[in-house]
């Protein structure tokens, strides 16, 4: 198989052939004239063909050089077109995001219009699942996961932390028997999910230890848990990221100000070798900006919610 010449040598040949001058080629390529001369000599030695000759009136292409130059020029043109297409594809096109179903429904999807406004050239394809992602085998660009961030061999960045607190519908809050202190929660149906911070933890922190708080409907998906709370089926421990829109819209309220931190966080996860792809960087930067705006909203909301218990 023929060993191809170096791209640098071919660029020097193309520029020198176009200008018929080593000096002007060197100026265009920002190298020395000696470097161009050396590159051309190396190319001629590798090909075993003279490409230039010097005459009384300057530099000329040999017959071989005249035949080779348009082919080299066309090769560079096609390479430039292919590169432009690749860059355009990486900057725009489809971004495939794997995301937890609850986070997709309660946080990501309602905010995607903001990303679309910022990057209309990128179409986001959302795949809602919580299975481990194998980026080598699956057609996924980035994943959003909830946990401790232990994803070996991948670029992992936390963009949102959480805390939990009781939430319920306004109608349920305003109906008997009434919520005046945390112990009153034991007179209501408590809704549960599989979060490690449980009602027992929150009640103990609120000064109600050893409460029988295990009974009540349970859900494996936090979005279903919050929907049950919106529907007035009971009181849920709401996760701040997922409950925020319902709180701002008045579909849910916080009866007490006490919140507990969660050891888990939301992470954006993607392979190291794709970290500089433009559409991935755009989505990553937007996530951080959006979550920062959410923290500001949450702080403002907490200032006006709750009755100060805890």
C-alpha positions as a Markdown table, in Angstrom:
| # | Residue | x | y | z |
|---|---|---|---|---|
| 1 | Unk | 0.0 | 0.0 | 0.0 |
| 2 | Unk | 1.3 | 3.5 | -0.9 |
| 3 | Unk | 2.5 | 5.5 | 2.0 |
| 4 | Unk | 0.8 | 8.9 | 1.7 |
| 5 | Unk | 2.9 | 12.1 | 2.1 |
| 6 | Unk | 2.5 | 14.3 | 5.1 |
| 7 | Unk | -0.3 | 16.9 | 5.0 |
| 8 | Unk | 2.2 | 19.6 | 5.8 |
| 9 | Unk | 4.4 | 18.7 | 2.8 |
| 10 | Unk | 1.3 | 18.6 | 0.6 |
| 11 | Unk | 0.1 | 22.0 | 1.9 |
| 12 | Unk | 3.5 | 23.5 | 1.1 |
| 13 | Unk | 3.4 | 22.0 | -2.4 |
| 14 | Unk | -0.1 | 23.3 | -3.0 |
| 15 | Unk | 0.7 | 26.8 | -1.8 |
| 16 | Unk | 4.1 | 27.0 | -3.6 |
| 17 | Unk | 2.4 | 25.7 | -6.8 |
| 18 | Unk | -0.4 | 28.2 | -6.6 |
| 19 | Unk | 2.0 | 31.1 | -6.0 |
| 20 | Unk | 4.9 | 29.8 | -8.0 |
| 21 | Unk | 7.0 | 31.1 | -5.1 |
| 22 | Unk | 8.5 | 29.5 | -2.0 |
| 23 | Unk | 8.6 | 32.9 | -0.3 |
| 24 | Unk | 4.9 | 33.7 | -0.8 |
| 25 | Unk | 4.0 | 30.1 | 0.2 |
| 26 | Unk | 6.0 | 30.5 | 3.4 |
| 27 | Unk | 4.3 | 33.8 | 4.2 |
| 28 | Unk | 0.8 | 32.3 | 3.7 |
| 29 | Unk | 1.6 | 29.3 | 5.8 |
| 30 | Unk | 3.4 | 31.3 | 8.5 |
| 31 | Unk | 6.6 | 29.3 | 8.2 |
| 32 | Unk | 10.1 | 30.1 | 6.9 |
| 33 | Unk | 11.1 | 29.9 | 3.3 |
| 34 | Unk | 13.7 | 27.3 | 4.3 |
| 35 | Unk | 10.9 | 25.1 | 5.8 |
| 36 | Unk | 9.0 | 25.2 | 2.6 |
| 37 | Unk | 12.1 | 24.4 | 0.6 |
| 38 | Unk | 12.8 | 21.5 | 2.9 |
| 39 | Unk | 9.2 | 20.3 | 2.8 |
| 40 | Unk | 9.2 | 20.3 | -1.0 |
| 41 | Unk | 12.5 | 18.4 | -1.2 |
| 42 | Unk | 11.2 | 15.8 | 1.2 |
| 43 | Unk | 8.0 | 15.4 | -0.8 |
| 44 | Unk | 10.0 | 15.0 | -4.1 |
| 45 | Unk | 12.3 | 12.5 | -2.4 |
| 46 | Unk | 9.3 | 10.4 | -1.2 |
| 47 | Unk | 7.6 | 10.5 | -4.5 |
| 48 | Unk | 10.7 | 10.1 | -6.6 |
| 49 | Unk | 9.6 | 12.9 | -8.9 |
| 50 | Unk | 10.7 | 16.5 | -9.4 |
| 51 | Unk | 7.7 | 18.8 | -8.9 |
| 52 | Unk | 9.4 | 22.2 | -9.4 |
| 53 | Unk | 12.2 | 23.6 | -11.6 |
| 54 | Unk | 13.9 | 27.0 | -11.5 |
| 55 | Unk | 14.2 | 29.0 | -14.6 |
| 56 | Unk | 15.6 | 32.4 | -15.5 |
| 57 | Unk | 12.3 | 34.0 | -14.7 |
| 58 | Unk | 11.5 | 32.2 | -11.5 |
| 59 | Unk | 9.9 | 29.0 | -10.2 |
| 60 | Unk | 8.0 | 26.7 | -12.5 |
| 61 | Unk | 6.0 | 23.4 | -12.1 |
| 62 | Unk | 7.4 | 20.4 | -13.9 |
| 63 | Unk | 4.9 | 18.4 | -16.0 |
| 64 | Unk | 4.5 | 16.0 | -13.0 |
| 65 | Unk | 3.9 | 19.0 | -10.7 |
| 66 | Unk | 1.3 | 20.4 | -13.1 |
| 67 | Unk | -0.5 | 17.1 | -13.2 |
| 68 | Unk | -0.3 | 16.6 | -9.4 |
| 69 | Unk | -1.3 | 20.1 | -8.2 |
| 70 | Unk | -5.0 | 20.1 | -9.2 |
| 71 | Unk | -5.4 | 16.6 | -7.6 |
| 72 | Unk | -3.9 | 17.8 | -4.4 |
| 73 | Unk | -6.0 | 21.0 | -4.5 |
| 74 | Unk | -9.2 | 19.0 | -5.0 |
| 75 | Unk | -8.2 | 16.6 | -2.2 |
| 76 | Unk | -7.8 | 19.6 | 0.2 |
| 77 | Unk | -11.1 | 21.1 | -1.0 |
| 78 | Unk | -13.0 | 17.8 | -0.3 |
| 79 | Unk | -11.3 | 17.5 | 3.1 |
| 80 | Unk | -12.3 | 21.0 | 4.0 |
| 81 | Unk | -15.9 | 20.3 | 2.9 |
| 82 | Unk | -16.0 | 17.1 | 5.0 |
| 83 | Unk | -14.5 | 18.9 | 8.0 |
| 84 | Unk | -17.1 | 21.7 | 7.7 |
| 85 | Unk | -19.9 | 19.1 | 7.6 |
| 86 | Unk | -18.5 | 17.3 | 10.6 |
| 87 | Unk | -18.2 | 20.5 | 12.6 |
| 88 | Unk | -21.7 | 21.5 | 11.6 |
| 89 | Unk | -23.0 | 18.1 | 12.7 |
| 90 | Unk | -21.2 | 18.3 | 16.0 |
| 91 | Unk | -22.4 | 21.8 | 16.7 |
| 92 | Unk | -26.0 | 21.1 | 15.8 |
| 93 | Unk | -28.2 | 18.2 | 14.8 |
| 94 | Unk | -29.6 | 15.8 | 17.4 |
| 95 | Unk | -28.4 | 15.6 | 21.0 |
| 96 | Unk | -29.5 | 12.3 | 22.5 |
| 97 | Unk | -30.0 | 12.5 | 26.3 |
| 98 | Unk | -30.7 | 9.6 | 28.6 |
| 99 | Unk | -32.5 | 10.9 | 31.8 |
| 100 | Unk | -34.3 | 9.6 | 34.8 |
| 101 | Unk | -38.1 | 9.5 | 34.1 |
| 102 | Unk | -39.0 | 11.5 | 37.2 |
| 103 | Unk | -36.4 | 14.2 | 36.4 |
| 104 | Unk | -37.5 | 14.3 | 32.7 |
| 105 | Unk | -41.1 | 14.8 | 33.6 |
| 106 | Unk | -40.8 | 17.3 | 36.5 |
| 107 | Unk | -37.7 | 19.3 | 35.6 |
| 108 | Unk | -36.1 | 18.8 | 32.2 |
| 109 | Unk | -39.0 | 18.7 | 29.8 |
| 110 | Unk | -40.7 | 21.8 | 31.2 |
| 111 | Unk | -37.4 | 23.7 | 30.7 |
| 112 | Unk | -36.3 | 22.4 | 27.3 |
| 113 | Unk | -37.8 | 25.5 | 25.6 |
| 114 | Unk | -35.1 | 27.6 | 27.3 |
| 115 | Unk | -32.4 | 25.4 | 25.7 |
| 116 | Unk | -34.2 | 25.5 | 22.3 |
| 117 | Unk | -34.3 | 29.3 | 22.5 |
| 118 | Unk | -30.6 | 29.4 | 23.2 |
| 119 | Unk | -29.6 | 26.7 | 20.7 |
| 120 | Unk | -32.2 | 26.4 | 17.9 |
| 121 | Unk | -29.7 | 24.4 | 15.9 |
| 122 | Unk | -29.8 | 21.5 | 18.3 |
| 123 | Unk | -32.7 | 19.1 | 18.6 |
| 124 | Unk | -32.8 | 17.2 | 21.9 |
| 125 | Unk | -34.0 | 13.6 | 21.9 |
| 126 | Unk | -35.0 | 12.6 | 25.4 |
| 127 | Unk | -34.8 | 8.9 | 26.4 |
| 128 | Unk | -36.4 | 8.5 | 29.8 |
| 129 | Unk | -34.8 | 5.6 | 31.6 |
| 130 | Unk | -32.7 | 4.9 | 34.7 |
| 131 | Unk | -30.6 | 1.9 | 33.4 |
| 132 | Unk | -26.8 | 2.1 | 33.4 |
| 133 | Unk | -25.5 | 3.6 | 30.2 |
| 134 | Unk | -22.8 | 1.9 | 28.1 |
| 135 | Unk | -21.7 | 4.8 | 25.8 |
| 136 | Unk | -19.7 | 2.4 | 23.6 |
| 137 | Unk | -22.8 | 0.4 | 22.8 |
| 138 | Unk | -25.7 | 2.8 | 23.0 |
| 139 | Unk | -26.5 | 5.7 | 20.8 |
| 140 | Unk | -26.5 | 8.3 | 23.6 |
| 141 | Unk | -24.5 | 11.5 | 23.9 |
| 142 | Unk | -25.1 | 12.4 | 27.5 |
| 143 | Unk | -26.9 | 11.0 | 30.5 |
| 144 | Unk | -28.4 | 12.7 | 33.5 |
| 145 | Unk | -28.2 | 10.5 | 36.6 |
| 146 | Unk | -29.0 | 10.8 | 40.3 |
| 147 | Unk | -26.6 | 9.3 | 42.8 |
| 148 | Unk | -23.2 | 9.7 | 44.3 |
| 149 | Unk | -21.4 | 10.4 | 41.0 |
| 150 | Unk | -19.5 | 7.1 | 40.9 |
| 151 | Unk | -19.2 | 6.5 | 37.2 |
| 152 | Unk | -15.7 | 5.3 | 36.5 |
| 153 | Unk | -14.0 | 6.2 | 33.2 |
| 154 | Unk | -16.5 | 9.0 | 32.4 |
| 155 | Unk | -16.7 | 12.7 | 32.7 |
| 156 | Unk | -19.0 | 13.3 | 35.7 |
| 157 | Unk | -20.2 | 16.8 | 36.8 |
| 158 | Unk | -22.7 | 17.6 | 39.6 |
| 159 | Unk | -25.0 | 20.4 | 38.5 |
| 160 | Unk | -27.8 | 20.2 | 41.1 |
| 161 | Unk | -28.1 | 19.1 | 44.8 |
| 162 | Unk | -31.3 | 18.5 | 46.6 |
| 163 | Unk | -33.1 | 18.7 | 49.9 |
| 164 | Unk | -36.4 | 17.2 | 51.0 |
| 165 | Unk | -39.4 | 18.7 | 52.9 |
| 166 | Unk | -43.1 | 17.9 | 53.3 |
| 167 | Unk | -45.4 | 19.1 | 50.5 |
| 168 | Unk | -49.2 | 18.7 | 50.1 |
| 169 | Unk | -52.0 | 20.3 | 48.1 |
| 170 | Unk | -53.4 | 23.6 | 49.4 |
| 171 | Unk | -56.9 | 22.0 | 49.7 |
| 172 | Unk | -55.5 | 19.3 | 51.9 |
| 173 | Unk | -53.6 | 21.8 | 54.0 |
| 174 | Unk | -56.7 | 23.8 | 54.5 |
| 175 | Unk | -59.0 | 20.9 | 55.5 |
| 176 | Unk | -59.3 | 19.4 | 59.0 |
| 177 | Unk | -57.6 | 18.3 | 61.2 |
| 178 | Unk | -55.1 | 21.1 | 60.3 |
| 179 | Unk | -51.3 | 21.4 | 60.3 |
| 180 | Unk | -50.0 | 23.5 | 63.1 |
| 181 | Unk | -46.9 | 21.6 | 64.1 |
| 182 | Unk | -44.9 | 18.6 | 62.7 |
| 183 | Unk | -46.6 | 16.1 | 65.0 |
| 184 | Unk | -49.9 | 16.9 | 63.2 |
| 185 | Unk | -48.6 | 15.1 | 60.1 |
| 186 | Unk | -49.3 | 11.8 | 61.9 |
| 187 | Unk | -53.0 | 12.5 | 61.4 |
| 188 | Unk | -52.6 | 12.6 | 57.6 |
| 189 | Unk | -51.8 | 9.9 | 55.0 |
| 190 | Unk | -48.0 | 9.9 | 54.4 |
| 191 | Unk | -46.8 | 9.2 | 50.9 |
| 192 | Unk | -43.6 | 7.4 | 50.4 |
| 193 | Unk | -41.0 | 6.7 | 47.7 |
| 194 | Unk | -37.6 | 4.9 | 47.7 |
| 195 | Unk | -35.5 | 7.9 | 48.7 |
| 196 | Unk | -33.1 | 7.1 | 51.5 |
| 197 | Unk | -34.3 | 10.1 | 53.5 |
| 198 | Unk | -37.6 | 8.9 | 54.9 |
| 199 | Unk | -40.5 | 10.3 | 56.9 |
| 200 | Unk | -38.9 | 8.8 | 60.0 |
| 201 | Unk | -35.7 | 10.9 | 59.4 |
| 202 | Unk | -37.7 | 14.1 | 58.8 |
| 203 | Unk | -40.0 | 13.7 | 61.8 |
| 204 | Unk | -37.1 | 12.9 | 64.1 |
| 205 | Unk | -35.3 | 16.1 | 62.9 |
| 206 | Unk | -38.6 | 18.0 | 63.5 |
| 207 | Unk | -38.8 | 16.8 | 67.1 |
| 208 | Unk | -41.2 | 13.9 | 66.6 |
| 209 | Unk | -39.0 | 10.9 | 67.2 |
| 210 | Unk | -40.2 | 7.2 | 67.2 |
| 211 | Unk | -43.3 | 8.1 | 65.2 |
| 212 | Unk | -45.1 | 5.4 | 63.3 |
| 213 | Unk | -44.5 | 6.9 | 59.9 |
| 214 | Unk | -44.2 | 3.8 | 57.7 |
| 215 | Unk | -47.8 | 3.3 | 56.7 |
| 216 | Unk | -49.3 | 4.8 | 53.5 |
| 217 | Unk | -49.0 | 4.5 | 49.7 |
| 218 | Unk | -45.5 | 4.0 | 48.3 |
| 219 | Unk | -44.3 | 4.8 | 44.8 |
| 220 | Unk | -41.1 | 3.8 | 42.9 |
| 221 | Unk | -41.1 | 7.0 | 40.9 |
| 222 | Unk | -40.9 | 10.4 | 42.5 |
| 223 | Unk | -43.0 | 12.0 | 39.8 |
| 224 | Unk | -45.9 | 9.7 | 40.7 |
| 225 | Unk | -45.4 | 10.5 | 44.3 |
| 226 | Unk | -45.7 | 14.3 | 43.7 |
| 227 | Unk | -48.7 | 13.8 | 41.5 |
| 228 | Unk | -50.4 | 11.9 | 44.3 |
| 229 | Unk | -49.7 | 14.8 | 46.6 |
| 230 | Unk | -51.0 | 17.3 | 44.0 |
| 231 | Unk | -54.2 | 15.2 | 43.8 |
| 232 | Unk | -54.7 | 15.5 | 47.6 |
| 233 | Unk | -54.0 | 11.9 | 48.4 |
| 234 | Unk | -51.6 | 12.7 | 51.2 |
| 235 | Unk | -48.5 | 14.5 | 52.3 |
| 236 | Unk | -45.2 | 13.7 | 50.5 |
| 237 | Unk | -41.6 | 14.3 | 51.2 |
| 238 | Unk | -40.8 | 16.4 | 48.1 |
| 239 | Unk | -37.4 | 16.7 | 46.5 |
| 240 | Unk | -36.6 | 20.3 | 45.9 |
| 241 | Unk | -35.7 | 20.0 | 42.2 |
| 242 | Unk | -38.8 | 18.0 | 41.3 |
| 243 | Unk | -41.3 | 19.8 | 43.5 |
| 244 | Unk | -40.2 | 23.4 | 42.6 |
| 245 | Unk | -42.6 | 24.0 | 39.7 |
| 246 | Unk | -45.6 | 22.6 | 41.6 |
| 247 | Unk | -44.7 | 24.9 | 44.5 |
| 248 | Unk | -44.3 | 28.0 | 42.3 |
| 249 | Unk | -47.5 | 27.2 | 40.5 |
| 250 | Unk | -49.4 | 26.7 | 43.8 |
| 251 | Unk | -50.3 | 23.1 | 43.1 |
| 252 | Unk | -48.2 | 22.2 | 46.2 |
| 253 | Unk | -47.4 | 24.1 | 49.4 |
| 254 | Unk | -44.8 | 23.6 | 52.2 |
| 255 | Unk | -46.4 | 23.4 | 55.6 |
| 256 | Unk | -43.1 | 23.6 | 57.4 |
| 257 | Unk | -39.8 | 25.2 | 56.6 |
| 258 | Unk | -37.6 | 22.4 | 57.9 |
| 259 | Unk | -35.7 | 20.6 | 55.1 |
| 260 | Unk | -33.1 | 17.8 | 55.1 |
| 261 | Unk | -30.2 | 17.5 | 52.8 |
| 262 | Unk | -29.9 | 14.5 | 50.5 |
| 263 | Unk | -26.6 | 12.8 | 50.0 |
| 264 | Unk | -27.3 | 12.3 | 46.3 |
| 265 | Unk | -27.1 | 14.9 | 43.5 |
| 266 | Unk | -27.9 | 15.2 | 39.8 |
| 267 | Unk | -24.9 | 14.6 | 37.5 |
| 268 | Unk | -24.3 | 15.0 | 33.8 |
| 269 | Unk | -22.3 | 12.1 | 32.6 |
| 270 | Unk | -20.6 | 11.6 | 29.2 |
| 271 | Unk | -17.4 | 10.0 | 27.8 |
| 272 | Unk | -14.2 | 12.0 | 28.2 |
| 273 | Unk | -13.4 | 11.8 | 24.5 |
| 274 | Unk | -16.6 | 13.6 | 23.6 |
| 275 | Unk | -16.2 | 16.4 | 26.2 |
| 276 | Unk | -15.3 | 19.1 | 23.6 |
| 277 | Unk | -18.1 | 18.4 | 21.2 |
| 278 | Unk | -19.9 | 21.6 | 20.7 |
| 279 | Unk | -23.5 | 20.4 | 21.3 |
| 280 | Unk | -22.5 | 18.5 | 24.4 |
| 281 | Unk | -20.7 | 21.6 | 25.8 |
| 282 | Unk | -23.8 | 23.7 | 24.9 |
| 283 | Unk | -26.1 | 21.3 | 26.8 |
| 284 | Unk | -23.7 | 21.1 | 29.8 |
| 285 | Unk | -23.4 | 24.8 | 30.1 |
| 286 | Unk | -27.1 | 25.3 | 29.8 |
| 287 | Unk | -27.8 | 22.8 | 32.6 |
| 288 | Unk | -25.4 | 24.7 | 34.9 |
| 289 | Unk | -27.0 | 28.0 | 34.0 |
| 290 | Unk | -30.5 | 26.7 | 34.4 |
| 291 | Unk | -29.8 | 25.0 | 37.7 |
| 292 | Unk | -28.2 | 28.2 | 39.0 |
| 293 | Unk | -31.4 | 30.1 | 38.1 |
| 294 | Unk | -33.4 | 27.4 | 39.9 |
| 295 | Unk | -31.4 | 27.8 | 43.1 |
| 296 | Unk | -32.2 | 31.5 | 43.1 |
| 297 | Unk | -35.9 | 30.8 | 42.6 |
| 298 | Unk | -35.9 | 28.2 | 45.3 |
| 299 | Unk | -34.2 | 30.6 | 47.8 |
| 300 | Unk | -36.8 | 33.2 | 47.0 |
| 301 | Unk | -39.6 | 30.7 | 47.4 |
| 302 | Unk | -38.4 | 29.5 | 50.7 |
| 303 | Unk | -38.3 | 33.0 | 52.1 |
| 304 | Unk | -42.1 | 33.2 | 51.7 |
| 305 | Unk | -43.1 | 29.5 | 52.5 |
| 306 | Unk | -43.6 | 27.5 | 55.6 |
| 307 | Unk | -44.6 | 28.5 | 59.1 |
| 308 | Unk | -41.1 | 28.3 | 60.6 |
| 309 | Unk | -41.2 | 24.9 | 62.3 |
| 310 | Unk | -37.8 | 23.4 | 62.8 |
